[in-house]
Amino acid sequence: MKKKLRLILLTVLCLCLIGGVTGCAVLDDTINEIKGNLVGNGYTIRTYDNYGSKVMTTAGDKINIQGNPVKTTSYSSDGSVVTGYEMSSVITINIDGKEIQSCGNTCIFEQDGLQPDVDFVQTDIYSQSTGKLSDNTYVAGIVNKYKNYFGKSRVVVIKSQLGQPIVAYSGDEVYWKIPKDLPKMTKLMIDGRALYIHRANFQIIDTALLD
């Protein structure tokens, strides 16, 4: 039994060494996503309105997110009523046994150890505004003002639903995916740490493009 355990551990170690940072980051990715639970070293949850203004901050170790299905009816080709279900816009966030129900707000779930490089404030946003919230050069112009904060290869800018920049992170290895078991959410992995966003826009920009 001990020999088998040693062999398994050795195999995992070899895979991480062969795969480099990518292999280990994928392992972190798997650990962080288990049946709708945000499992890790704890999370800070920041909630924003449509304009990017922070309305609430909470934190906890055991985070669970559930969708709330609603009953729907439709009709088949022969005219009979067909009953079904679809996800509503309401999500239930369970934080260490306590609940928050949220609808429409932008929520950012930041794993402990992951810190934003820039927390945009309204004065910075309006002083740089070109009037086009969806314009890439507008976002790049704001981020470029803070470029000294970024020492890594890629920058993630998270924006409100109306396009206002909220926070920015940077990392050497950044990618995103859509979790199958989490409603209306996107998951980003930044150097092995998880960042979940609910009802938010984001851009991943090569730092070299911000010159």
C-alpha angles and dihedrals in degrees: 000000000000090000091053091049091050090049092052093049091047091050092051091048092050092050091052091049093047094043093043119198092339094060093048092046090054088052089052088049092056093047092052097055118060121149098319094314119123095220117186142088093318132289139241113216118205120189123202136183124234091276095055096255114144113241103171143006124199135167138197146151102233113047124178126179124197133182121226112228120210127204117252134186131207138160131252125222091268092053098255121138116256119200121207143151135239135180116268123216090255119097127188115219115198112200115186090325097318124104138227120183113203134185126182099350124120111246126190117195108199119190115228111267093036112105128181116243091214132022103197118220126203095250091057092048097050095043089058098039119132092181093252108100093182095049112118092211089057092056092042090051092056094045091046089060088062098038093122087069091061116077097160139078105259135035125206115204115193116200136187121253089267092053101258111146111242108173139347130212132186134206146154094239117036129162139149139216140176110245112225094211100046120076120238093343138129123208122211125189115207113186092328098316124109127238117182120192128193120197097351139120122231142183129202109207130184106240090227089066091061094070 
